[in-house]
Structures are given as structure tokens and as C-alpha cells.
Amino acid sequence: MRKSLALLAILACLGTGCAEATRVEAPQAAAASVAAQGLYADADKWLCLPGRKDTCDQDLTTTVVSADGTLTREMFDPAADQPIDCFYIYPTLSLDQSGNADWNEGPEEGRVIHQQLARFADVCKVYAPKYRQITMLGVSGRSGESVADLYRVAIADVKEAWNHYLANYNNGRGVILIGHSQGSRMLVNLIEDEIDGKPVQARIIAAYLNGTSVVVPEGRDIGGTFKSMPLCRSADQTQCIVAYRSFRADNGPVNDYAATQRPGMEIACVNPAAPGGGKAMLHSYLTTDALMGGPTPRFVTDGRAIETPFASVPGLLSGECVSNEAGQYLAISINADPSDPRTDDITGDIYTDGKLNPAMGLHLIDINLVMGNLLDLARSQTRAYRASR
């Protein structure tokens, strides 16, 4: 039990703040070596690239479960030519028996692309590099290598992928950065070292750093983690940051990790459904599969089966950025009416040895909860970005 809790604590650390304390610089020699190899010239080093059939081409059909119990199907048919790009780094998922993942794509990569990225093809050309992330074994400390050493390998890959993308694919287009958990921490490091305050920042429409902690001075939207990129506070603001951690409204975070150990700083929260603040309805795309040891989701109380990979429940979920002694977070409320035939609960919590782990909140579905809102935000920010060019 203690080993499982330790593993989740380190996963939480990578996803929600401790990476600030363990962040390391990729050695210049190692970075130069990676660049010389031209790793990302190999198309097999990418999970998703525009113009080909790959991991991003999955069934995104959704059952919309209305408040009166009506079930309707929503198909996914994105436009062929999008005006911007998205660059995505995935979360901790590798089950490889080594500290860093290998280059082989497994079912876990396919699942997370399905849940977190494929739907963005409706707003952007999607680029998703593989990288030698810190594996489940690596973050547990049982690989025999330090997390800092493993991090150096992973971040060097992410930086090489980004620079290859800029040199070979971007062609001056606007780009949205998207990450989750370890992927978001990698993007934080990438922004700090390669983007923040540099000319390429002008191409950044926004960075969606889902399921992680970004630190700002108390009461401010800029400073702290990033020097010149503020939090997004309107749907038409660009070159800005969306960051949040999602928890049930009645069960907020219990740990501040390392993110609030700096005097005068606080963990930021930007609600993708209402960047300016306040409570807003969430446009969720929830998985219909069981997640990481949790129960199978149930969306209607009369036993009818949902036969699509996703379900949408308009009007059922809302979110608001609030705070407790452990920092700000996105509080998720379930607005179940007694006459509503839909579920009065959702799944997405992490279970440890069969028991609910409250410290992690709704981390597994950070993006699912606000997927539709992120897409709407991306469309609005794209319009603003293109109008400013």
C-alpha cells in the first residue's frame, strides 16, 4: 500500500507542481547529440501527424444524454484544412519496465490520444511526438535511476520534437500547446527555456497546461512560473496560459506540493469554460469505459447502455475556480435534479489498491471534463490571433 501511495505522490508531483523543485536543465551536450541524430525526421517518432492515418484517427462518436433522458448521437467529422496547429505532450502512462519509455507505441498511448487529443482535429492540425517519458516504474523510484536523470532524457526529447516541428512543419502558423500531467510539466519546462520572452512566443495562441500547477504572485496573472506569458482571462486573449487542477467541489486538494512554498505565490486556476472567473456549465466528453481501477461509468439510471466511446451530459456538470489552504483548483459540481433520469455521479477518480485516493481528485478526466470548452476557447482564440496578424 505504501509503495502505491508513493507512486501516486510522485505522479502528482510531476503533474501538479513538484517538478518546480526537481526541474533540471537538459545538458547542452546531450541536447546537441539528440539534435544531430535528427530523431523526429523519422515519422515513426510521431503518434500523430497531419495528412496520414494514425493514432489520432479514432472513433469519437458521442451519445448526448439530455436532461429528459433522450439519447442522441453526435458524429465527429472535422474540416479537412485547419488554420492553426496543436502540439501535444501526453501524461504519465508508460508501463515499460525501465525508467524511461522506449519508442514503441502501446495501447496506453492510443487510449490517451483518444481521450485527450483526437477531438482537437476539429480546430487544428495535430502534432503529437513520442518521447521517452518517465515511466510508471521510473516515477516509483524502483528503476534504480533518479527522477532528475530520467527527466533529462524526457525533456531533451520534447525540446527536440518542438524544434523539429518549428523548423519543418510550422511554417509561421499559430500553435496551441496542449499537455496533461507529466506532459504539462514538460511543456512548462519547454515554455520557460524555449518560448517565454523569445520571438517564437508571437506564434503561441495559448498553452493548455491541464492537470498541473502554474504559480503566479498572489492576485496577479503574470509572473511566477512564466515571466511574460499571463494567465488567459478572456476567450479572445492570446499568448496566454490555461492551467487548472480538477477536484470534486466537496473534496478539494489536500496537498500544496512544492508550488506554494514560495512566499507571496499561489497556484493559478483558469476555468476553460469561464476564463474571466465564476461558475460555468461544462461541455464534457466523458469516456464510457472504466478508468484505472474505477467503476464503469453509468449515465442513465434506467439501465440503458451507452454504445459509443463517449457520452455528453449537457447541463449536468459545472466548474468554478475556488481555493482552499492547498491552493486554487477547478471545483466540479454535479447539478443532478431529482427528476433528471441521468446519473447523479461521475467517475474519474484515481483508486489505489481498490480504494479512492482523494489527493488526486478527478485527475484522470481533467481534459474530458472541459473538452468542449477547450475547443470553444481554441476557436475563439484562433479568431483573435488571426485577426491580429
VMD Tcl script that draws the C-alpha trace (Angstrom):
set ca {
  {0.00 0.00 0.00}
  {2.80 2.42 0.89}
  {4.50 1.79 -2.47}
  {1.29 2.54 -4.34}
  {0.76 5.75 -2.41}
  {4.36 6.77 -3.03}
  {3.92 6.18 -6.76}
  {0.81 8.35 -6.85}
  {2.53 11.04 -4.81}
  {5.31 11.24 -7.40}
  {2.80 11.20 -10.24}
  {1.02 14.04 -8.51}
  {4.34 15.79 -8.13}
  {5.06 15.55 -11.85}
  {1.53 16.60 -12.70}
  {0.85 19.32 -10.18}
  {3.90 21.13 -9.03}
  {6.87 19.27 -7.58}
  {8.61 19.43 -10.94}
  {9.46 23.01 -9.99}
  {11.62 21.60 -7.23}
  {13.11 18.76 -9.31}
  {13.34 20.60 -12.62}
  {16.67 20.04 -14.34}
  {18.37 21.55 -17.33}
  {18.99 19.21 -20.25}
  {22.79 19.22 -20.68}
  {23.87 21.06 -23.81}
  {25.97 18.12 -24.99}
  {23.03 15.73 -24.66}
  {20.73 18.14 -26.47}
  {23.25 18.57 -29.27}
  {23.61 14.80 -29.60}
  {19.85 14.34 -29.90}
  {19.65 17.11 -32.49}
  {22.46 15.56 -34.53}
  {20.55 12.30 -34.72}
  {17.54 14.04 -36.23}
  {15.19 11.78 -34.26}
  {11.99 13.48 -35.30}
  {12.74 13.33 -39.01}
  {11.56 9.74 -38.59}
  {7.77 9.75 -38.99}
  {7.58 6.77 -36.63}
  {8.64 9.09 -33.79}
  {5.24 10.80 -34.03}
  {1.93 9.42 -32.76}
  {0.02 11.96 -34.84}
  {0.98 13.92 -37.93}
  {-1.38 15.71 -40.31}
  {-2.20 14.11 -43.62}
  {-1.88 10.46 -42.64}
  {-3.91 7.74 -40.94}
  {-2.54 7.24 -37.45}
  {-3.30 7.20 -33.73}
  {-5.43 10.35 -33.96}
  {-7.90 8.63 -36.31}
  {-10.25 7.00 -33.81}
  {-13.98 6.76 -33.25}
  {-15.15 9.89 -31.42}
  {-18.88 9.25 -31.74}
  {-20.70 10.59 -28.70}
  {-24.05 9.84 -27.12}
  {-25.64 13.05 -25.90}
  {-27.68 12.26 -22.79}
  {-30.23 15.06 -22.37}
  {-31.86 16.08 -19.10}
  {-35.11 14.39 -20.13}
  {-33.30 11.11 -20.77}
  {-33.28 11.37 -24.56}
  {-30.24 9.75 -26.20}
  {-28.94 11.17 -29.47}
  {-25.74 10.51 -31.39}
  {-23.23 13.21 -32.19}
  {-20.84 12.29 -35.00}
  {-17.34 13.69 -35.42}
  {-16.46 14.99 -38.88}
  {-13.77 17.70 -38.73}
  {-12.95 20.02 -41.57}
  {-10.04 18.93 -43.73}
  {-7.88 22.06 -43.51}
  {-7.42 23.83 -40.19}
  {-5.79 27.28 -39.91}
  {-3.61 26.57 -36.86}
  {-1.57 23.77 -35.29}
  {-1.71 21.95 -31.96}
  {1.40 20.46 -30.33}
  {0.58 17.87 -27.65}
  {2.61 16.10 -24.95}
  {0.90 13.19 -23.22}
  {0.82 12.34 -19.49}
  {2.50 9.57 -17.48}
  {1.24 6.30 -18.93}
  {4.11 4.04 -19.96}
  {4.21 0.55 -18.43}
  {7.66 -0.17 -19.87}
  {9.95 -1.94 -17.41}
  {12.60 0.78 -17.48}
  {12.98 4.30 -16.09}
  {12.38 5.97 -19.44}
  {9.91 4.70 -22.01}
  {11.09 3.19 -25.27}
  {9.90 4.36 -28.68}
  {7.33 1.61 -29.19}
  {3.71 2.69 -29.19}
  {1.50 0.67 -26.88}
  {-2.25 0.61 -26.26}
  {-1.87 3.15 -23.48}
  {-0.71 5.82 -25.94}
  {-3.67 5.10 -28.16}
  {-6.10 5.38 -25.26}
  {-4.82 8.73 -24.06}
  {-4.78 10.19 -27.59}
  {-8.39 9.04 -27.94}
  {-9.39 10.71 -24.67}
  {-7.36 13.91 -24.77}
  {-6.27 14.90 -28.25}
  {-8.03 13.38 -31.26}
  {-11.03 15.71 -30.96}
  {-8.77 18.75 -31.37}
  {-8.54 17.86 -35.07}
  {-11.73 19.91 -35.34}
  {-9.76 23.10 -34.65}
  {-6.13 22.44 -35.58}
  {-3.61 20.29 -37.39}
  {-2.44 17.92 -34.68}
  {1.20 17.09 -33.91}
  {1.91 14.56 -31.15}
  {5.52 13.39 -30.77}
  {6.52 10.28 -28.92}
  {9.04 10.91 -26.17}
  {10.98 8.83 -23.70}
  {8.86 9.90 -20.78}
  {9.37 8.87 -17.17}
  {7.52 5.59 -16.88}
  {5.31 4.36 -14.06}
  {8.29 2.34 -12.86}
  {10.55 5.37 -13.13}
  {8.38 7.66 -11.05}
  {8.07 4.94 -8.40}
  {11.84 5.06 -7.85}
  {12.15 1.33 -8.49}
  {14.10 1.64 -11.75}
  {17.33 2.40 -9.88}
  {17.70 5.82 -11.54}
  {16.98 9.26 -10.14}
  {13.88 11.08 -11.36}
  {16.13 14.02 -12.26}
  {18.20 11.85 -14.61}
  {15.08 10.38 -16.17}
  {13.64 13.86 -16.58}
  {16.70 14.98 -18.54}
  {16.05 12.30 -21.16}
  {12.35 13.12 -21.44}
  {12.67 16.89 -21.67}
  {15.51 16.64 -24.20}
  {13.15 14.65 -26.45}
  {10.33 17.16 -26.04}
  {12.60 20.07 -26.87}
  {13.99 18.26 -29.91}
  {10.47 17.44 -31.11}
  {9.41 21.07 -30.67}
  {12.40 22.45 -32.54}
  {11.95 19.91 -35.33}
  {8.28 20.89 -35.57}
  {9.20 24.59 -35.79}
  {11.87 24.01 -38.44}
  {9.94 21.56 -40.61}
  {6.19 21.81 -40.07}
  {5.12 25.12 -38.55}
  {5.66 27.47 -41.50}
  {4.80 30.51 -39.37}
  {1.39 29.22 -38.26}
  {-0.13 29.89 -34.86}
  {0.07 26.97 -32.44}
  {-1.71 25.85 -29.28}
  {0.36 23.83 -26.81}
  {-1.61 21.06 -25.08}
  {-0.45 18.82 -22.26}
  {-1.65 16.86 -19.27}
  {0.10 15.92 -16.02}
  {3.72 14.94 -16.86}
  {3.08 16.26 -20.36}
  {2.08 19.64 -18.94}
  {5.21 19.72 -16.78}
  {7.28 19.06 -19.89}
  {5.56 21.97 -21.62}
  {6.17 24.22 -18.61}
  {9.90 23.48 -18.95}
  {9.71 23.95 -22.73}
  {7.97 27.33 -22.39}
  {10.43 28.53 -19.74}
  {13.52 27.60 -21.78}
  {12.44 27.93 -25.42}
  {9.42 30.26 -25.68}
  {8.79 32.70 -22.82}
  {10.07 36.13 -23.81}
  {11.57 34.87 -27.07}
  {10.45 35.75 -30.64}
  {8.65 32.42 -31.10}
  {6.21 33.45 -28.36}
  {4.43 35.51 -31.02}
  {3.29 32.25 -32.65}
  {1.77 30.85 -29.43}
  {-2.01 31.20 -29.45}
  {-2.26 29.67 -25.98}
  {-0.87 26.90 -23.79}
  {-3.38 24.50 -22.21}
  {-1.45 23.07 -19.25}
  {-4.15 20.74 -17.99}
  {-3.79 18.97 -14.65}
  {-0.75 20.85 -13.38}
  {0.21 23.77 -11.15}
  {1.35 27.09 -12.55}
  {2.43 29.63 -9.93}
  {1.67 33.35 -10.03}
  {2.09 36.14 -7.48}
  {-0.98 36.39 -5.27}
  {-3.74 38.35 -7.00}
  {-1.86 38.63 -10.30}
  {-1.98 36.90 -13.68}
  {1.66 37.22 -14.67}
  {4.97 36.42 -13.03}
  {5.98 33.36 -11.07}
  {6.38 30.35 -13.35}
  {6.44 32.48 -16.51}
  {7.94 35.93 -16.93}
  {5.94 37.28 -19.86}
  {3.06 34.89 -20.54}
  {0.00 35.73 -18.40}
  {-2.97 33.59 -17.47}
  {-5.80 33.66 -20.02}
  {-8.62 35.83 -18.68}
  {-10.83 36.18 -21.74}
  {-11.80 33.98 -24.67}
  {-10.09 36.28 -27.17}
  {-6.79 36.69 -25.31}
  {-3.73 35.07 -26.89}
  {-0.14 34.24 -25.89}
  {-1.54 33.17 -22.54}
  {-1.81 30.19 -20.19}
  {-4.70 27.94 -19.16}
  {-3.83 25.86 -16.09}
  {-6.03 24.10 -13.57}
  {-6.41 21.00 -11.37}
  {-9.90 19.50 -11.15}
  {-11.43 18.18 -7.93}
  {-14.93 17.46 -6.74}
  {-16.45 20.62 -5.24}
  {-16.80 18.97 -1.84}
  {-13.32 17.43 -1.84}
  {-10.58 19.86 -2.86}
  {-6.82 19.31 -2.83}
  {-5.18 18.28 0.42}
  {-1.56 18.88 -0.63}
  {0.06 22.03 -1.95}
  {3.10 20.07 -3.19}
  {6.03 22.41 -3.82}
  {4.07 25.00 -5.73}
  {3.09 27.25 -2.83}
  {6.33 27.08 -0.88}
  {7.43 30.36 -2.44}
  {6.34 33.35 -0.32}
  {3.72 35.53 -1.96}
  {2.90 32.96 -4.64}
  {-0.26 30.98 -5.29}
  {-1.34 28.14 -7.56}
  {-3.26 29.51 -10.54}
  {-6.61 28.31 -11.82}
  {-8.12 29.21 -15.17}
  {-11.53 27.68 -15.89}
  {-11.63 26.87 -19.64}
  {-15.41 27.40 -19.52}
  {-15.08 30.86 -17.94}
  {-11.54 32.28 -18.13}
  {-12.69 35.53 -16.55}
  {-13.96 33.75 -13.45}
  {-17.20 32.48 -11.96}
  {-19.15 29.27 -12.30}
  {-19.96 27.95 -15.78}
  {-21.51 24.88 -17.31}
  {-19.05 22.33 -18.63}
  {-19.23 20.76 -22.07}
  {-17.77 17.40 -21.16}
  {-16.90 14.42 -23.31}
  {-16.74 11.60 -20.77}
  {-15.41 8.15 -21.52}
  {-17.82 5.25 -21.31}
  {-15.01 2.87 -20.25}
  {-13.79 2.20 -16.72}
  {-10.63 4.10 -15.83}
  {-7.65 2.89 -13.78}
  {-9.42 0.52 -11.45}
  {-12.53 2.63 -11.02}
  {-16.15 1.65 -11.66}
  {-17.71 1.53 -15.11}
  {-19.39 4.87 -15.84}
  {-23.18 4.98 -15.73}
  {-25.03 7.82 -17.44}
  {-28.71 6.91 -17.12}
  {-30.45 5.35 -14.15}
  {-32.82 3.10 -16.10}
  {-30.13 0.65 -17.21}
  {-29.91 1.68 -20.86}
  {-26.45 1.07 -22.31}
  {-24.37 3.77 -23.95}
  {-22.80 2.13 -27.00}
  {-20.49 4.95 -28.14}
  {-16.99 5.59 -26.75}
  {-18.04 8.96 -25.31}
  {-21.04 10.49 -23.57}
  {-22.00 14.14 -23.20}
  {-24.32 15.29 -20.39}
  {-25.36 18.91 -21.10}
  {-26.37 20.85 -18.02}
  {-25.20 18.22 -15.54}
  {-21.69 19.46 -14.69}
  {-20.38 22.90 -13.80}
  {-16.98 24.19 -12.78}
  {-15.62 27.14 -10.84}
  {-12.14 28.14 -9.73}
  {-12.07 28.27 -5.93}
  {-9.36 27.94 -3.31}
  {-8.58 26.30 -0.02}
  {-5.43 26.18 2.12}
  {-3.77 23.99 -0.54}
  {-4.28 26.45 -3.38}
  {-6.70 27.18 -6.19}
  {-8.46 24.41 -8.10}
  {-11.32 23.82 -10.52}
  {-14.25 22.68 -8.38}
  {-16.56 20.31 -10.26}
  {-20.23 20.28 -9.24}
  {-22.84 17.72 -10.30}
  {-26.15 19.51 -10.79}
  {-28.42 16.49 -10.50}
  {-32.14 17.19 -10.31}
  {-34.38 14.57 -8.65}
  {-36.43 14.39 -11.86}
  {-33.35 14.05 -14.06}
  {-33.03 10.42 -15.24}
  {-29.30 10.79 -15.66}
  {-26.59 9.74 -13.24}
  {-26.13 11.70 -10.03}
  {-22.39 10.98 -10.01}
  {-19.46 10.63 -12.41}
  {-16.29 8.54 -12.46}
  {-12.75 9.78 -12.98}
  {-11.16 9.48 -9.55}
  {-7.93 7.54 -9.04}
  {-8.15 4.37 -6.99}
  {-5.19 2.99 -5.04}
  {-5.36 -0.70 -4.15}
  {-9.11 -0.58 -4.75}
  {-9.66 2.47 -2.54}
  {-10.49 6.01 -3.61}
  {-7.46 8.31 -3.43}
  {-8.83 11.78 -2.64}
  {-5.47 13.52 -3.01}
  {-5.57 13.15 -6.80}
  {-9.06 14.50 -7.38}
  {-10.52 13.99 -10.86}
  {-7.07 13.95 -12.42}
  {-7.89 11.14 -14.86}
  {-10.57 13.23 -16.58}
  {-9.08 16.73 -16.27}
  {-9.40 17.20 -20.04}
  {-12.58 15.14 -20.58}
  {-14.45 17.42 -18.18}
  {-13.75 20.56 -20.21}
  {-13.04 19.18 -23.68}
  {-15.88 21.04 -25.39}
  {-14.99 24.23 -23.54}
  {-11.34 23.94 -24.58}
  {-12.42 23.51 -28.19}
  {-14.65 26.59 -27.99}
  {-11.83 28.54 -26.36}
  {-9.40 27.40 -29.05}
  {-11.79 28.58 -31.78}
  {-12.23 31.98 -30.14}
  {-8.52 32.46 -29.50}
  {-7.74 31.37 -33.06}
  {-10.09 34.02 -34.45}
  {-8.44 36.66 -32.27}
  {-4.95 35.51 -33.24}
  {-5.69 35.56 -36.96}
  {-7.38 38.95 -36.73}
  {-4.25 40.38 -35.13}
  {-1.91 39.19 -37.86}
}
mol new
graphics top color blue
foreach p $ca { graphics top sphere $p radius 0.5 }
foreach p [lrange $ca 0 end-1] q [lrange $ca 1 end] { graphics top cylinder $p $q radius 0.2 }
display resetview
